Amino acid sequence: MEAVKKALLGEVLTEEEAYGLMQAMMAGELSPVQVAGVLTAMALRGETPSEIAAMARAMREAARRIPVSRRPLLDIVGTGGDHKGLLNLSTLGALVAAAGGVAVAKHGNRAASSRAGSADLLEALGVNLEASPERVGEAIEALGFGFLFARVFHPAMRHVAPVRAELGIRTVFNLLGPLTNPAGADRYVLGVFSPDWLSPMAEALNHLGAKGLVVHGEGADELILGENQVVEVGKGAYTLVPEEVGLEAYPLEALKGGSPVENAELAKRILRGEEKGPHAQGVA
């Protein structure tokens, strides 16, 4: 297809071309060599916000959908890939938001850059990662929280997963993960692994009709207890420090996590109000 050739030559794709290219990938219509070439060429050139948004739309359509009527629907999610090994702040933040009455569809996977990803933590807390879309939807409607395990809800990724693993580099899929919530989340707090992606990801969210914040904290894809860079979708950029919201400043090291079991025990103490240190403030 023409879009494959354009991508391989380092040319920018139109939204229609990017959408069709991702559809072809999700249908298994491209060979492993073509997939590897396209992903590598686009990563070297740098994906555009319109390409990212168009590919996200195609991935959403290929996903197992969740019927959820509650709106607004929030996802607190990160790209991963920051290699900081922090506690799962976004996951625990999502639980706290749900307890406060916000409907949350938490989209996530196993660890990308730490010892425990959102799926690893929630599994250690007893969450059934393999729950059907119907069950997850019921949980969101009734409890205000549901976990959408990426591996379960994006079966079409089987066509590209082996190539991604073998390439071992950052590709557009690292950016697409947070944008492809199967429940159709329309509010985001989205962490990126590099400040270079703050504005592009905010623009991609805008293309997708979503609102929210894209954040980066001192090398982490999280809001941390230091200096945070924030881009508000459709509005602008600013810096946020913990003192502005009544929290104390701590170095990034103070937010480190451990194994899934260790993180689960710490999470329980935080959610019970028994933990008062930096991890609890980071979740807040």
Short mmCIF file of the C-alpha atoms (twelve columns), coordinates in Angstrom:
data_MODEL
# 
_entry.id   MODEL 
# 
loop_
_atom_site.group_PDB 
_atom_site.id 
_atom_site.type_symbol 
_atom_site.label_atom_id 
_atom_site.label_alt_id 
_atom_site.label_comp_id 
_atom_site.label_asym_id 
_atom_site.label_seq_id 
_atom_site.Cartn_x 
_atom_site.Cartn_y 
_atom_site.Cartn_z 
_atom_site.pdbx_PDB_model_num 
ATOM 1   C CA . MET A 1   0.000   0.000   0.000  1 
ATOM 2   C CA . GLU A 2   1.100   3.558   -0.741 1 
ATOM 3   C CA . ALA A 3   1.130   4.597   2.930  1 
ATOM 4   C CA . VAL A 4   3.747   1.938   3.692  1 
ATOM 5   C CA . LYS A 5   6.044   3.321   1.012  1 
ATOM 6   C CA . LYS A 6   5.558   6.889   2.220  1 
ATOM 7   C CA . ALA A 7   6.290   5.923   5.816  1 
ATOM 8   C CA . LEU A 8   9.410   3.971   4.831  1 
ATOM 9   C CA . LEU A 9   10.681  6.994   2.895  1 
ATOM 10  C CA . GLY A 10  10.247  9.204   5.944  1 
ATOM 11  C CA . GLU A 11  7.321   11.180  4.555  1 
ATOM 12  C CA . VAL A 12  4.539   12.518  6.775  1 
ATOM 13  C CA . LEU A 13  1.248   10.654  6.357  1 
ATOM 14  C CA . THR A 14  -2.156  12.256  6.019  1 
ATOM 15  C CA . GLU A 15  -4.700  11.351  8.690  1 
ATOM 16  C CA . GLU A 16  -6.432  9.018   6.231  1 
ATOM 17  C CA . GLU A 17  -3.154  7.284   5.377  1 
ATOM 18  C CA . ALA A 18  -2.148  6.887   9.025  1 
ATOM 19  C CA . TYR A 19  -5.609  5.534   9.883  1 
ATOM 20  C CA . GLY A 20  -5.522  3.041   7.000  1 
ATOM 21  C CA . LEU A 21  -1.987  1.968   7.855  1 
ATOM 22  C CA . MET A 22  -2.947  1.164   11.441 1 
ATOM 23  C CA . GLN A 23  -6.063  -0.661  10.256 1 
ATOM 24  C CA . ALA A 24  -3.829  -2.826  8.064  1 
ATOM 25  C CA . MET A 25  -1.477  -3.531  10.984 1 
ATOM 26  C CA . MET A 26  -4.363  -4.483  13.274 1 
ATOM 27  C CA . ALA A 27  -5.743  -6.822  10.598 1 
ATOM 28  C CA . GLY A 28  -2.388  -8.558  10.125 1 
ATOM 29  C CA . GLU A 29  -2.164  -7.417  6.505  1 
ATOM 30  C CA . LEU A 30  1.461   -6.226  6.727  1 
ATOM 31  C CA . SER A 31  4.465   -8.527  6.874  1 
ATOM 32  C CA . PRO A 32  6.790   -8.398  9.911  1 
ATOM 33  C CA . VAL A 33  9.414   -6.713  7.722  1 
ATOM 34  C CA . GLN A 34  6.937   -4.021  6.667  1 
ATOM 35  C CA . VAL A 35  5.782   -3.437  10.250 1 
ATOM 36  C CA . ALA A 36  9.366   -3.166  11.507 1 
ATOM 37  C CA . GLY A 37  10.305  -0.787  8.712  1 
ATOM 38  C CA . VAL A 38  7.296   1.473   9.215  1 
ATOM 39  C CA . LEU A 39  7.679   1.648   12.999 1 
ATOM 40  C CA . THR A 40  11.401  2.367   12.785 1 
ATOM 41  C CA . ALA A 41  11.101  4.976   10.036 1 
ATOM 42  C CA . MET A 42  8.309   6.822   11.831 1 
ATOM 43  C CA . ALA A 43  10.210  6.781   15.132 1 
ATOM 44  C CA . LEU A 44  13.334  8.187   13.472 1 
ATOM 45  C CA . ARG A 45  11.350  10.943  11.754 1 
ATOM 46  C CA . GLY A 46  9.100   11.674  14.712 1 
ATOM 47  C CA . GLU A 47  5.380   10.984  14.589 1 
ATOM 48  C CA . THR A 48  3.028   13.957  14.150 1 
ATOM 49  C CA . PRO A 49  0.007   14.612  16.394 1 
ATOM 50  C CA . SER A 50  -2.410  14.020  13.510 1 
ATOM 51  C CA . GLU A 51  -0.742  10.686  12.672 1 
ATOM 52  C CA . ILE A 52  -0.877  9.628   16.318 1 
ATOM 53  C CA . ALA A 53  -4.557  10.585  16.663 1 
ATOM 54  C CA . ALA A 54  -5.543  8.819   13.434 1 
ATOM 55  C CA . MET A 55  -3.705  5.649   14.452 1 
ATOM 56  C CA . ALA A 56  -5.304  5.812   17.898 1 
ATOM 57  C CA . ARG A 57  -8.760  5.949   16.289 1 
ATOM 58  C CA . ALA A 58  -7.986  2.827   14.262 1 
ATOM 59  C CA . MET A 59  -6.711  1.008   17.355 1 
ATOM 60  C CA . ARG A 60  -9.784  1.998   19.356 1 
ATOM 61  C CA . GLU A 61  -12.030 0.589   16.655 1 
ATOM 62  C CA . ALA A 62  -10.101 -2.700  16.673 1 
ATOM 63  C CA . ALA A 63  -10.323 -3.027  20.471 1 
ATOM 64  C CA . ARG A 64  -12.921 -4.924  22.479 1 
ATOM 65  C CA . ARG A 65  -15.323 -2.161  23.443 1 
ATOM 66  C CA . ILE A 66  -16.783 -1.540  26.882 1 
ATOM 67  C CA . PRO A 67  -20.338 -0.221  27.171 1 
ATOM 68  C CA . VAL A 68  -20.091 2.595   29.746 1 
ATOM 69  C CA . SER A 69  -22.650 5.385   30.032 1 
ATOM 70  C CA . ARG A 70  -20.962 7.417   32.772 1 
ATOM 71  C CA . ARG A 71  -19.475 10.697  31.589 1 
ATOM 72  C CA . PRO A 72  -17.127 12.376  31.990 1 
ATOM 73  C CA . LEU A 73  -14.916 9.285   32.097 1 
ATOM 74  C CA . LEU A 74  -11.347 9.703   33.335 1 
ATOM 75  C CA . ASP A 75  -8.140  7.807   32.619 1 
ATOM 76  C CA . ILE A 76  -4.951  8.541   34.566 1 
ATOM 77  C CA . VAL A 77  -2.272  6.875   32.501 1 
ATOM 78  C CA . GLY A 78  1.340   7.119   31.385 1 
ATOM 79  C CA . THR A 79  3.378   6.118   28.380 1 
ATOM 80  C CA . GLY A 80  5.885   4.233   30.514 1 
ATOM 81  C CA . GLY A 81  9.459   4.102   29.344 1 
ATOM 82  C CA . ASP A 82  10.884  6.566   31.866 1 
ATOM 83  C CA . HIS A 83  12.981  3.876   33.641 1 
ATOM 84  C CA . LYS A 84  12.497  5.570   37.023 1 
ATOM 85  C CA . GLY A 85  10.968  2.597   38.848 1 
ATOM 86  C CA . LEU A 86  8.458   4.693   40.792 1 
ATOM 87  C CA . LEU A 87  5.477   3.462   42.776 1 
ATOM 88  C CA . ASN A 88  2.345   3.223   40.600 1 
ATOM 89  C CA . LEU A 89  1.208   6.746   41.439 1 
ATOM 90  C CA . SER A 90  -1.222  7.057   38.527 1 
ATOM 91  C CA . THR A 91  -2.930  3.766   39.407 1 
ATOM 92  C CA . LEU A 92  -3.414  4.711   43.045 1 
ATOM 93  C CA . GLY A 93  -4.424  8.220   42.014 1 
ATOM 94  C CA . ALA A 94  -7.105  6.664   39.818 1 
ATOM 95  C CA . LEU A 95  -8.479  4.694   42.785 1 
ATOM 96  C CA . VAL A 96  -8.554  7.826   44.947 1 
ATOM 97  C CA . ALA A 97  -10.318 9.776   42.184 1 
ATOM 98  C CA . ALA A 98  -12.927 7.014   41.910 1 
ATOM 99  C CA . ALA A 99  -13.443 7.066   45.675 1 
ATOM 100 C CA . GLY A 100 -14.089 10.793  45.323 1 
ATOM 101 C CA . GLY A 101 -16.926 10.186  42.871 1 
ATOM 102 C CA . VAL A 102 -15.148 10.417  39.514 1 
ATOM 103 C CA . ALA A 103 -15.843 7.614   37.011 1 
ATOM 104 C CA . VAL A 104 -12.484 6.082   36.071 1 
ATOM 105 C CA . ALA A 105 -11.609 3.617   33.306 1 
ATOM 106 C CA . LYS A 106 -7.969  2.800   34.071 1 
ATOM 107 C CA . HIS A 107 -6.230  1.484   30.970 1 
ATOM 108 C CA . GLY A 108 -2.906  -0.212  31.633 1 
ATOM 109 C CA . ASN A 109 -0.464  -3.031  31.176 1 
ATOM 110 C CA . ARG A 110 2.346   -4.852  32.887 1 
ATOM 111 C CA . ALA A 111 5.604   -3.104  33.765 1 
ATOM 112 C CA . ALA A 112 7.291   -1.067  31.033 1 
ATOM 113 C CA . SER A 113 10.003  0.740   32.981 1 
ATOM 114 C CA . SER A 114 9.632   -0.403  36.597 1 
ATOM 115 C CA . ARG A 115 9.356   -3.678  38.488 1 
ATOM 116 C CA . ALA A 116 5.581   -3.350  38.700 1 
ATOM 117 C CA . GLY A 117 3.179   -1.853  36.168 1 
ATOM 118 C CA . SER A 118 -0.455  -0.991  36.856 1 
ATOM 119 C CA . ALA A 119 -1.576  -4.512  35.957 1 
ATOM 120 C CA . ASP A 120 1.072   -6.076  38.213 1 
ATOM 121 C CA . LEU A 121 0.009   -3.928  41.170 1 
ATOM 122 C CA . LEU A 122 -3.726  -4.493  40.747 1 
ATOM 123 C CA . GLU A 123 -3.192  -8.229  40.280 1 
ATOM 124 C CA . ALA A 124 -1.266  -8.282  43.575 1 
ATOM 125 C CA . LEU A 125 -4.237  -6.479  45.148 1 
ATOM 126 C CA . GLY A 126 -6.576  -9.234  43.947 1 
ATOM 127 C CA . VAL A 127 -8.047  -7.672  40.811 1 
ATOM 128 C CA . ASN A 128 -9.078  -10.110 38.061 1 
ATOM 129 C CA . LEU A 129 -7.141  -8.874  35.028 1 
ATOM 130 C CA . GLU A 130 -9.002  -11.191 32.667 1 
ATOM 131 C CA . ALA A 131 -12.487 -9.863  33.468 1 
ATOM 132 C CA . SER A 132 -14.780 -9.534  30.454 1 
ATOM 133 C CA . PRO A 133 -15.633 -6.129  28.970 1 
ATOM 134 C CA . GLU A 134 -19.153 -6.518  30.349 1 
ATOM 135 C CA . ARG A 135 -17.890 -7.096  33.899 1 
ATOM 136 C CA . VAL A 136 -15.474 -4.172  33.708 1 
ATOM 137 C CA . GLY A 137 -18.263 -1.954  32.384 1 
ATOM 138 C CA . GLU A 138 -20.532 -3.025  35.242 1 
ATOM 139 C CA . ALA A 139 -17.785 -2.188  37.747 1 
ATOM 140 C CA . ILE A 140 -17.344 1.303   36.305 1 
ATOM 141 C CA . GLU A 141 -21.098 1.933   36.359 1 
ATOM 142 C CA . ALA A 142 -21.579 0.629   39.908 1 
ATOM 143 C CA . LEU A 143 -18.293 1.441   41.651 1 
ATOM 144 C CA . GLY A 144 -16.781 4.168   39.507 1 
ATOM 145 C CA . PHE A 145 -13.639 2.169   38.727 1 
ATOM 146 C CA . GLY A 146 -12.637 -0.527  36.275 1 
ATOM 147 C CA . PHE A 147 -9.287  -1.773  35.008 1 
ATOM 148 C CA . LEU A 148 -8.832  -2.332  31.288 1 
ATOM 149 C CA . PHE A 149 -5.906  -4.724  30.827 1 
ATOM 150 C CA . ALA A 150 -4.402  -3.793  27.471 1 
ATOM 151 C CA . ARG A 151 -3.510  -7.364  26.560 1 
ATOM 152 C CA . VAL A 152 -7.135  -8.456  27.001 1 
ATOM 153 C CA . PHE A 153 -8.784  -5.523  25.271 1 
ATOM 154 C CA . HIS A 154 -6.461  -5.194  22.274 1 
ATOM 155 C CA . PRO A 155 -6.313  -8.706  20.757 1 
ATOM 156 C CA . ALA A 156 -5.296  -7.287  17.357 1 
ATOM 157 C CA . MET A 157 -1.958  -6.286  18.881 1 
ATOM 158 C CA . ARG A 158 -0.915  -9.912  18.445 1 
ATOM 159 C CA . HIS A 159 -0.067  -9.041  14.852 1 
ATOM 160 C CA . VAL A 160 2.596   -6.522  15.840 1 
ATOM 161 C CA . ALA A 161 3.670   -7.532  19.359 1 
ATOM 162 C CA . PRO A 162 6.480   -9.897  18.272 1 
ATOM 163 C CA . VAL A 163 7.959   -7.221  15.999 1 
ATOM 164 C CA . ARG A 164 7.789   -4.602  18.763 1 
ATOM 165 C CA . ALA A 165 9.534   -6.925  21.180 1 
ATOM 166 C CA . GLU A 166 12.266  -7.807  18.701 1 
ATOM 167 C CA . LEU A 167 12.874  -4.178  17.707 1 
ATOM 168 C CA . GLY A 168 13.382  -3.151  21.318 1 
ATOM 169 C CA . ILE A 169 13.046  0.575   20.582 1 
ATOM 170 C CA . ARG A 170 10.475  3.255   21.274 1 
ATOM 171 C CA . THR A 171 7.788   3.172   18.590 1 
ATOM 172 C CA . VAL A 172 4.467   4.886   17.993 1 
ATOM 173 C CA . PHE A 173 2.786   2.153   20.060 1 
ATOM 174 C CA . ASN A 174 4.398   3.567   23.212 1 
ATOM 175 C CA . LEU A 175 2.486   6.773   22.492 1 
ATOM 176 C CA . LEU A 176 -0.712  5.059   21.365 1 
ATOM 177 C CA . GLY A 177 -1.230  2.962   24.498 1 
ATOM 178 C CA . PRO A 178 -2.552  5.826   26.641 1 
ATOM 179 C CA . LEU A 179 -4.754  7.128   23.807 1 
ATOM 180 C CA . THR A 180 -6.583  3.896   23.030 1 
ATOM 181 C CA . ASN A 181 -8.818  3.453   26.066 1 
ATOM 182 C CA . PRO A 182 -11.471 0.867   25.038 1 
ATOM 183 C CA . ALA A 183 -14.113 2.546   27.208 1 
ATOM 184 C CA . GLY A 184 -13.725 5.798   25.295 1 
ATOM 185 C CA . ALA A 185 -12.393 7.922   28.157 1 
ATOM 186 C CA . ASP A 186 -12.849 11.623  27.424 1 
ATOM 187 C CA . ARG A 187 -10.820 13.103  30.307 1 
ATOM 188 C CA . TYR A 188 -7.127  12.426  30.802 1 
ATOM 189 C CA . VAL A 189 -4.174  12.970  33.050 1 
ATOM 190 C CA . LEU A 190 -1.547  11.577  30.707 1 
ATOM 191 C CA . GLY A 191 2.115   11.260  31.685 1 
ATOM 192 C CA . VAL A 192 4.844   11.233  29.024 1 
ATOM 193 C CA . PHE A 193 8.390   9.884   29.305 1 
ATOM 194 C CA . SER A 194 9.953   12.981  27.720 1 
ATOM 195 C CA . PRO A 195 8.985   16.671  27.807 1 
ATOM 196 C CA . ASP A 196 9.370   16.660  24.026 1 
ATOM 197 C CA . TRP A 197 6.029   14.845  23.835 1 
ATOM 198 C CA . LEU A 198 3.994   17.182  26.046 1 
ATOM 199 C CA . SER A 199 2.609   19.401  23.297 1 
ATOM 200 C CA . PRO A 200 2.302   16.700  20.586 1 
ATOM 201 C CA . MET A 201 0.311   14.401  22.883 1 
ATOM 202 C CA . ALA A 202 -1.901  17.280  24.013 1 
ATOM 203 C CA . GLU A 203 -2.569  18.064  20.368 1 
ATOM 204 C CA . ALA A 204 -3.349  14.396  19.668 1 
ATOM 205 C CA . LEU A 205 -5.857  14.373  22.552 1 
ATOM 206 C CA . ASN A 206 -7.415  17.506  21.114 1 
ATOM 207 C CA . HIS A 207 -7.749  15.762  17.734 1 
ATOM 208 C CA . LEU A 208 -9.552  12.921  19.539 1 
ATOM 209 C CA . GLY A 209 -11.990 15.285  21.242 1 
ATOM 210 C CA . ALA A 210 -10.651 14.662  24.748 1 
ATOM 211 C CA . LYS A 211 -9.777  17.135  27.494 1 
ATOM 212 C CA . GLY A 212 -7.217  16.995  30.251 1 
ATOM 213 C CA . LEU A 213 -3.577  17.400  31.179 1 
ATOM 214 C CA . VAL A 214 -0.383  16.009  29.671 1 
ATOM 215 C CA . VAL A 215 2.357   15.939  32.299 1 
ATOM 216 C CA . HIS A 216 6.047   15.234  32.847 1 
ATOM 217 C CA . GLY A 217 7.889   15.370  36.151 1 
ATOM 218 C CA . GLU A 218 11.680  15.592  36.213 1 
ATOM 219 C CA . GLY A 219 12.202  12.655  33.866 1 
ATOM 220 C CA . ALA A 220 9.126   10.694  34.986 1 
ATOM 221 C CA . ASP A 221 5.822   10.068  33.212 1 
ATOM 222 C CA . GLU A 222 4.005   11.103  36.394 1 
ATOM 223 C CA . LEU A 223 3.100   14.155  38.417 1 
ATOM 224 C CA . ILE A 224 5.806   14.096  41.079 1 
ATOM 225 C CA . LEU A 225 6.647   16.036  44.257 1 
ATOM 226 C CA . GLY A 226 9.018   18.351  42.429 1 
ATOM 227 C CA . GLU A 227 8.778   20.505  39.335 1 
ATOM 228 C CA . ASN A 228 6.137   19.290  36.894 1 
ATOM 229 C CA . GLN A 229 5.685   20.444  33.325 1 
ATOM 230 C CA . VAL A 230 2.027   20.499  32.287 1 
ATOM 231 C CA . VAL A 231 0.209   21.157  29.029 1 
ATOM 232 C CA . GLU A 232 -3.551  21.560  29.340 1 
ATOM 233 C CA . VAL A 233 -5.328  20.322  26.222 1 
ATOM 234 C CA . GLY A 234 -6.531  23.216  24.101 1 
ATOM 235 C CA . LYS A 235 -5.214  25.836  26.522 1 
ATOM 236 C CA . GLY A 236 -1.504  26.079  27.239 1 
ATOM 237 C CA . ALA A 237 1.575   25.130  29.233 1 
ATOM 238 C CA . TYR A 238 2.575   25.830  32.814 1 
ATOM 239 C CA . THR A 239 4.760   24.536  35.633 1 
ATOM 240 C CA . LEU A 240 3.259   22.952  38.747 1 
ATOM 241 C CA . VAL A 241 5.060   22.401  42.059 1 
ATOM 242 C CA . PRO A 242 3.659   20.526  45.082 1 
ATOM 243 C CA . GLU A 243 3.571   23.575  47.354 1 
ATOM 244 C CA . GLU A 244 0.923   25.127  45.076 1 
ATOM 245 C CA . VAL A 245 -1.534  22.367  46.011 1 
ATOM 246 C CA . GLY A 246 -0.645  22.032  49.683 1 
ATOM 247 C CA . LEU A 247 1.897   19.212  49.404 1 
ATOM 248 C CA . GLU A 248 5.559   18.948  50.398 1 
ATOM 249 C CA . ALA A 249 8.455   18.700  47.956 1 
ATOM 250 C CA . TYR A 250 10.464  15.470  47.859 1 
ATOM 251 C CA . PRO A 251 13.206  14.175  45.547 1 
ATOM 252 C CA . LEU A 252 12.226  11.656  42.881 1 
ATOM 253 C CA . GLU A 253 14.090  8.909   44.763 1 
ATOM 254 C CA . ALA A 254 11.563  9.189   47.592 1 
ATOM 255 C CA . LEU A 255 8.823   7.908   45.251 1 
ATOM 256 C CA . LYS A 256 10.590  4.693   44.230 1 
ATOM 257 C CA . GLY A 257 8.552   1.507   44.186 1 
ATOM 258 C CA . GLY A 258 9.428   -2.149  44.576 1 
ATOM 259 C CA . SER A 259 8.018   -5.508  43.535 1 
ATOM 260 C CA . PRO A 260 4.286   -5.973  42.886 1 
ATOM 261 C CA . VAL A 261 3.819   -7.478  46.355 1 
ATOM 262 C CA . GLU A 262 5.786   -4.685  48.034 1 
ATOM 263 C CA . ASN A 263 3.858   -2.041  46.116 1 
ATOM 264 C CA . ALA A 264 0.549   -3.703  46.982 1 
ATOM 265 C CA . GLU A 265 1.337   -3.606  50.704 1 
ATOM 266 C CA . LEU A 266 2.373   0.041   50.457 1 
ATOM 267 C CA . ALA A 267 -0.771  0.800   48.447 1 
ATOM 268 C CA . LYS A 268 -2.973  -0.701  51.160 1 
ATOM 269 C CA . ARG A 269 -1.329  1.459   53.817 1 
ATOM 270 C CA . ILE A 270 -1.755  4.569   51.656 1 
ATOM 271 C CA . LEU A 271 -5.420  3.872   50.887 1 
ATOM 272 C CA . ARG A 272 -6.160  3.166   54.569 1 
ATOM 273 C CA . GLY A 273 -4.594  6.491   55.523 1 
ATOM 274 C CA . GLU A 274 -1.819  4.781   57.490 1 
ATOM 275 C CA . GLU A 275 1.013   6.090   55.302 1 
ATOM 276 C CA . LYS A 276 1.872   9.782   55.674 1 
ATOM 277 C CA . GLY A 277 5.203   10.031  53.837 1 
ATOM 278 C CA . PRO A 278 6.184   10.962  50.282 1 
ATOM 279 C CA . HIS A 279 4.391   8.033   48.625 1 
ATOM 280 C CA . ALA A 280 1.065   9.102   50.132 1 
ATOM 281 C CA . GLN A 281 1.675   12.715  49.129 1 
ATOM 282 C CA . GLY A 282 2.631   11.589  45.631 1 
ATOM 283 C CA . VAL A 283 -0.711  9.814   45.262 1 
ATOM 284 C CA . ALA A 284 -2.500  12.928  46.528 1 
# 
